[in-house]
Amino acid sequence: MPLSPEHVSNLVAIVGADSARGAADLATLDPGVDPRNLGAGLMLRPRSTDALARALAYCNERRIGVVPQGGRTGLSGGAESRDDEVIVALDRFSQIESLDPMSRTAIVGAGVTLAALAERAAAHRLAPGIDLGARDGATIGGLVSTNAGGNAAFRHGTMRERVLGLEAVLADGTVLSELGRVRKRNEGLAIEQLFIGAEGTLGVVTRVALALVERGASPATALIAVPSLDAAAALCDAARRHPDFDLQAVELMSGNHAAAACRAAVATELMGLAAHPYLVLVEVTRPQTAVAEAALIAWLEDALARGLVADAAIAQNDTQRLRFWRIREDWAVDRERPGGLWYDVSVPLAALPAYVDACRARLASHDPALALYVIGHLGDGNLHLTVNAERPIVERYEEIAPLVTDELPALGGSFSAEHGIGLEKKATLHRLGSPARLERMRRVKAVFDPNGIMNPGKVL
Ligand SMILES: Cc1cc2nc3c(=O)[nH]c(=O)nc-3n(C[C@H](O)[C@H](O)[C@H](O)COP(=O)(O)OP(=O)(O)OC[C@H]3O[C@@H](n4cnc5c(N)ncnc54)[C@H](O)[C@@H]3O)c2cc1C
C-alpha cells in the first residue's frame, strides 16, 4: 500500500517542506544506475542529524520502511525503493567539515562525493585512498555502506581500512557518534565497523572520519596487451614486486571489452591492442614523469623478453592517459548489447586464470549464445564479469549465477567482491552463505533495527 497522505504530511512537517520531495517530484529526477531507485512515496532530504533522527523515530514507530540513498551509483540494487517506503537522501550532508594534513585525516558529511574529497585533499598532496569510475557521483556514505573497493584497494585497502570512525542514526532515532580520528583505538567492540558494508540495513551513516593517504606524484601509464590471463597475472605480480615502482593501478580488461570501448571512443590507434585476448592498464608514479616513464619502459622491455607482453602503448600526455582510463572504465559493452548480466567476484590471483577459463567453458557448454566480457581490479583478483547475448537476458541472472559463483568458495574467493549484496545477490548469499553466519547476521540486524524498517528486504 502506498505511503498514506497522513504519513507524508507528518514526515514533511518533521524535516520542513523545503526538505522533502513527493512521489510526483521523484519521477522527474535521475534515478541513477537503477531505474527502480526512485519508486518511493516520499524523499526526505534532512539538513541535520537531529531532523533525521526525528524522522527515523517516526518511521520506526509506524513500521515505515526507510531507504538511505547517496549518489545512486550502487550496482546491486541496494538503493531500490517501493511506494510504501521513504527515501532518506544525504545530499544535504555535503560538508567537508575538517581536513587535517598533519594527521592525514578528514571528517566529512555522508553526502560528500568522492571527487569532491579527492579535489580538496589534492590541495594538501593527499588523496582519499579510494578511487573508482563513479567518483563524481558516489558519496562517502554510499562508499562506506557498500565497503567500496575500486582501483586503489590493492594498495590502500577497501573503505573499511579508510574509516577511522563514523556517526550513524539508528532506526529508533538514537545517534551513535564514534568519530575518533586515530587508527589505534581498542575500546571494546568496534560497533561502528558494522555499518561498513551494511548497505543501509542497520542505520543511516551521517558523518565519517577518514584516513587519507599520500597522493602519488607524476604518473606514467601503459596500456599493455598480454597473450593470456596467466601472463596478466604474472605481470601484475611483477609490477607489485618492482622495487622502483610506486604502483597506483593494475587493471584488467578482456579484448572484447576494450574493442567495444575503442569503438565508442573512436580510438582507432588502440584497436590493435584490443585485438589481443587481454589488456592490462598499469599506472606508476615517481616524483617526475620522465623518471616514472623510464622505469615503466625498462620494466616493459624485460616483461616483453619474458613473453608476458604482446604489445604496449605508453601515454604521451594527460589526454592520452585519460583515454586509456576511458577504455577501461567505459561500459560500451552494455550500450552495444543492453540487458546483460553483471557478476562481481574475487579470486586469489594465482587461481584467477584457471577460474576464468573454467567459467568461460561452463558458460559455453550451458548456452553457446552467451558471451563473456571481463574487466577488473587485477591487484585484488577482483573481476567484473558481464555475460550477455544478442538479445537482453536480464531474467536469466539466477539461472547463470551458479556457473559463475559456485566454484568460488572452494578457491577461497568471493561471489560478492565490492558492490555489495543489495537485492541482486541475495539468492547467491543464501545459496553459498553458511547458515550459522546468516543467523548471526539476522540477530545483529535485530539488535539495531528490531522493527525491520531499515532498507527492508535488502541483503537478508
Ligand atoms: C561507473 C561505475 C563504476 C563503479 N566502480 C566501482 C568500483 O570500482 N568499486 C566499487 O566498489 N564500486 C564501484 N561502483 C559502485 C558504486 O559506485 C559504489 O557501490 C558506491 O559505493 C555507491 O555509492 P553511492 O553514494 O552512489 O550509494 P547508493 O547507490 O546511493 O547506495 C548504495 C547502498 O548504500 C546505502 N547507502 C547509501 N548512503 C548511505 C548512508 N549515508 N547511510 C546508510 N546507507 C547508505 C544504500 O541504501 C544502498 O544500499 C561503480 C559504479 C559505477 C556506476
The ligand as a Gaussian input file, in Angstrom:
#p B3LYP/6-31G(d) Opt

LIG

0 1
 C       30.741000       3.624000     -13.440000
 C       30.737000       2.948000     -12.097000
 C       31.913000       2.412000     -11.616000
 C       31.936000       1.806000     -10.357000
 N       33.109000       1.286000      -9.910000
 C       33.156000       0.728000      -8.683000
 C       34.384000       0.185000      -8.190000
 O       35.404000       0.192000      -8.863000
 N       34.387000      -0.317000      -6.932000
 C       33.255000      -0.343000      -6.145000
 O       33.332000      -0.808000      -5.005000
 N       32.075000       0.141000      -6.607000
 C       32.010000       0.664000      -7.849000
 N       30.817000       1.150000      -8.322000
 C       29.601000       1.038000      -7.487000
 C       29.255000       2.288000      -6.663000
 O       29.886000       3.419000      -7.137000
 C       29.622000       2.071000      -5.213000
 O       28.860000       0.991000      -4.706000
 C       29.361000       3.286000      -4.320000
 O       29.885000       2.989000      -3.057000
 C       27.904000       3.680000      -4.163000
 O       27.842000       4.977000      -3.571000
 P       26.501000       5.843000      -3.701000
 O       26.690000       7.083000      -2.915000
 O       26.148000       6.021000      -5.127000
 O       25.475000       4.884000      -2.968000
 P       23.978000       4.495000      -3.387000
 O       23.989000       3.822000      -4.722000
 O       23.095000       5.657000      -3.226000
 O       23.649000       3.408000      -2.265000
 C       24.345000       2.191000      -2.235000
 C       23.948000       1.430000      -0.949000
 O       24.402000       2.137000       0.192000
 C       23.303000       2.542000       1.013000
 N       23.590000       3.898000       1.473000
 C       23.929000       4.969000       0.715000
 N       24.195000       6.032000       1.511000
 C       24.022000       5.615000       2.786000
 C       24.145000       6.244000       4.056000
 N       24.527000       7.505000       4.185000
 N       23.866000       5.504000       5.167000
 C       23.497000       4.212000       5.082000
 N       23.368000       3.572000       3.900000
 C       23.636000       4.256000       2.760000
 C       22.071000       2.433000       0.137000
 O       20.906000       2.175000       0.888000
 C       22.453000       1.265000      -0.767000
 O       22.222000       0.054000      -0.109000
 C       30.762000       1.744000      -9.588000
 C       29.573000       2.293000     -10.083000
 C       29.553000       2.876000     -11.327000
 C       28.268000       3.455000     -11.825000

